[in-house]
Amino acid sequence: MLQPSPSRKRRGRLARSGAASVALLAVAGYLAVQY
């Protein structure tokens, strides 16, 4: 995030992949705590 890029596509894809990875991590942690 050094410079605000005008292209929103890359940022959207990055944000989406980041959110997906965070959700996967949260689910994995929840399952690990459950078992």
Backbone as XML, in Angstrom:
<?xml version="1.0"?>
<chain id="A" units="angstrom">
  <residue number="1" name="MET">
    <atom name="N" x="0.854" y="-1.200" z="0.000"/>
    <atom name="CA" x="0.000" y="0.000" z="0.000"/>
    <atom name="C" x="0.888" y="1.247" z="0.000"/>
  </residue>
  <residue number="2" name="LEU">
    <atom name="N" x="1.909" y="1.220" z="-0.832"/>
    <atom name="CA" x="2.804" y="2.366" z="-0.875"/>
    <atom name="C" x="2.137" y="3.522" z="-1.599"/>
  </residue>
  <residue number="3" name="GLN">
    <atom name="N" x="1.471" y="3.231" z="-2.712"/>
    <atom name="CA" x="0.792" y="4.295" z="-3.452"/>
    <atom name="C" x="-0.615" y="3.852" z="-3.825"/>
  </residue>
  <residue number="4" name="PRO">
    <atom name="N" x="-1.603" y="4.742" z="-3.650"/>
    <atom name="CA" x="-2.995" y="4.399" z="-3.992"/>
    <atom name="C" x="-3.142" y="4.195" z="-5.487"/>
  </residue>
  <residue number="5" name="SER">
    <atom name="N" x="-3.214" y="2.960" z="-5.922"/>
    <atom name="CA" x="-3.324" y="2.680" z="-7.354"/>
    <atom name="C" x="-4.733" y="2.991" z="-7.841"/>
  </residue>
  <residue number="6" name="PRO">
    <atom name="N" x="-4.854" y="3.622" z="-9.001"/>
    <atom name="CA" x="-6.182" y="3.962" z="-9.534"/>
    <atom name="C" x="-6.962" y="2.720" z="-9.947"/>
  </residue>
  <residue number="7" name="SER">
    <atom name="N" x="-6.235" y="1.638" z="-10.274"/>
    <atom name="CA" x="-6.926" y="0.412" z="-10.697"/>
    <atom name="C" x="-7.576" y="-0.242" z="-9.491"/>
  </residue>
  <residue number="8" name="ARG">
    <atom name="N" x="-8.899" y="-0.301" z="-9.521"/>
    <atom name="CA" x="-9.622" y="-0.855" z="-8.378"/>
    <atom name="C" x="-9.751" y="-2.375" z="-8.491"/>
  </residue>
  <residue number="9" name="LYS">
    <atom name="N" x="-9.532" y="-2.901" z="-9.681"/>
    <atom name="CA" x="-9.708" y="-4.348" z="-9.868"/>
    <atom name="C" x="-8.720" y="-5.118" z="-8.996"/>
  </residue>
  <residue number="10" name="ARG">
    <atom name="N" x="-7.458" y="-4.717" z="-9.049"/>
    <atom name="CA" x="-6.449" y="-5.445" z="-8.285"/>
    <atom name="C" x="-6.742" y="-5.344" z="-6.793"/>
  </residue>
  <residue number="11" name="ARG">
    <atom name="N" x="-7.099" y="-4.141" z="-6.357"/>
    <atom name="CA" x="-7.363" y="-3.967" z="-4.923"/>
    <atom name="C" x="-8.567" y="-4.812" z="-4.507"/>
  </residue>
  <residue number="12" name="GLY">
    <atom name="N" x="-9.601" y="-4.848" z="-5.353"/>
    <atom name="CA" x="-10.789" y="-5.639" z="-5.032"/>
    <atom name="C" x="-10.440" y="-7.115" z="-4.935"/>
  </residue>
  <residue number="13" name="ARG">
    <atom name="N" x="-9.662" y="-7.584" z="-5.925"/>
    <atom name="CA" x="-9.298" y="-9.004" z="-5.894"/>
    <atom name="C" x="-8.435" y="-9.293" z="-4.668"/>
  </residue>
  <residue number="14" name="LEU">
    <atom name="N" x="-7.503" y="-8.392" z="-4.368"/>
    <atom name="CA" x="-6.630" y="-8.593" z="-3.206"/>
    <atom name="C" x="-7.455" y="-8.620" z="-1.934"/>
  </residue>
  <residue number="15" name="ALA">
    <atom name="N" x="-8.386" y="-7.670" z="-1.813"/>
    <atom name="CA" x="-9.221" y="-7.611" z="-0.610"/>
    <atom name="C" x="-10.061" y="-8.880" z="-0.501"/>
  </residue>
  <residue number="16" name="ARG">
    <atom name="N" x="-10.586" y="-9.334" z="-1.645"/>
    <atom name="CA" x="-11.436" y="-10.528" z="-1.609"/>
    <atom name="C" x="-10.614" y="-11.744" z="-1.187"/>
  </residue>
  <residue number="17" name="SER">
    <atom name="N" x="-9.421" y="-11.898" z="-1.765"/>
    <atom name="CA" x="-8.579" y="-13.050" z="-1.410"/>
    <atom name="C" x="-8.160" y="-12.947" z="0.056"/>
  </residue>
  <residue number="18" name="GLY">
    <atom name="N" x="-7.854" y="-11.736" z="0.515"/>
    <atom name="CA" x="-7.471" y="-11.557" z="1.918"/>
    <atom name="C" x="-8.614" y="-11.928" z="2.837"/>
  </residue>
  <residue number="19" name="ALA">
    <atom name="N" x="-9.823" y="-11.472" z="2.506"/>
    <atom name="CA" x="-10.986" y="-11.797" z="3.346"/>
    <atom name="C" x="-11.215" y="-13.300" z="3.347"/>
  </residue>
  <residue number="20" name="ALA">
    <atom name="N" x="-11.060" y="-13.935" z="2.184"/>
    <atom name="CA" x="-11.265" y="-15.390" z="2.102"/>
    <atom name="C" x="-10.248" y="-16.115" z="2.968"/>
  </residue>
  <residue number="21" name="SER">
    <atom name="N" x="-8.978" y="-15.688" z="2.894"/>
    <atom name="CA" x="-7.948" y="-16.353" z="3.699"/>
    <atom name="C" x="-8.216" y="-16.139" z="5.181"/>
  </residue>
  <residue number="22" name="VAL">
    <atom name="N" x="-8.643" y="-14.941" z="5.552"/>
    <atom name="CA" x="-8.947" y="-14.667" z="6.958"/>
    <atom name="C" x="-10.108" y="-15.531" z="7.425"/>
  </residue>
  <residue number="23" name="ALA">
    <atom name="N" x="-11.133" y="-15.658" z="6.583"/>
    <atom name="CA" x="-12.289" y="-16.485" z="6.951"/>
    <atom name="C" x="-11.849" y="-17.937" z="7.116"/>
  </residue>
  <residue number="24" name="LEU">
    <atom name="N" x="-11.011" y="-18.424" z="6.190"/>
    <atom name="CA" x="-10.526" y="-19.808" z="6.289"/>
    <atom name="C" x="-9.741" y="-19.990" z="7.584"/>
  </residue>
  <residue number="25" name="LEU">
    <atom name="N" x="-8.900" y="-19.022" z="7.908"/>
    <atom name="CA" x="-8.116" y="-19.114" z="9.145"/>
    <atom name="C" x="-9.040" y="-19.128" z="10.353"/>
  </residue>
  <residue number="26" name="ALA">
    <atom name="N" x="-10.062" y="-18.285" z="10.337"/>
    <atom name="CA" x="-11.001" y="-18.229" z="11.463"/>
    <atom name="C" x="-11.712" y="-19.568" z="11.621"/>
  </residue>
  <residue number="27" name="VAL">
    <atom name="N" x="-12.169" y="-20.137" z="10.506"/>
    <atom name="CA" x="-12.862" y="-21.436" z="10.566"/>
    <atom name="C" x="-11.908" y="-22.513" z="11.073"/>
  </residue>
  <residue number="28" name="ALA">
    <atom name="N" x="-10.673" y="-22.509" z="10.573"/>
    <atom name="CA" x="-9.695" y="-23.513" z="11.004"/>
    <atom name="C" x="-9.437" y="-23.372" z="12.507"/>
  </residue>
  <residue number="29" name="GLY">
    <atom name="N" x="-9.269" y="-22.144" z="12.983"/>
    <atom name="CA" x="-9.046" y="-21.927" z="14.409"/>
    <atom name="C" x="-10.242" y="-22.372" z="15.227"/>
  </residue>
  <residue number="30" name="TYR">
    <atom name="N" x="-11.436" y="-22.075" z="14.755"/>
    <atom name="CA" x="-12.653" y="-22.476" z="15.471"/>
    <atom name="C" x="-12.727" y="-23.995" z="15.572"/>
  </residue>
  <residue number="31" name="LEU">
    <atom name="N" x="-12.476" y="-24.670" z="14.451"/>
    <atom name="CA" x="-12.516" y="-26.142" z="14.466"/>
    <atom name="C" x="-11.425" y="-26.681" z="15.392"/>
  </residue>
  <residue number="32" name="ALA">
    <atom name="N" x="-10.251" y="-26.081" z="15.354"/>
    <atom name="CA" x="-9.153" y="-26.548" z="16.210"/>
    <atom name="C" x="-9.546" y="-26.402" z="17.675"/>
  </residue>
  <residue number="33" name="VAL">
    <atom name="N" x="-10.225" y="-25.309" z="18.013"/>
    <atom name="CA" x="-10.645" y="-25.105" z="19.405"/>
    <atom name="C" x="-11.753" y="-26.085" z="19.764"/>
  </residue>
  <residue number="34" name="GLN">
    <atom name="N" x="-12.624" y="-26.356" z="18.804"/>
    <atom name="CA" x="-13.736" y="-27.266" z="19.078"/>
    <atom name="C" x="-13.223" y="-28.669" z="19.395"/>
  </residue>
  <residue number="35" name="TYR">
    <atom name="N" x="-12.260" y="-29.139" z="18.555"/>
    <atom name="CA" x="-11.776" y="-30.509" z="18.770"/>
    <atom name="C" x="-10.506" y="-30.513" z="19.598"/>
  </residue>
</chain>
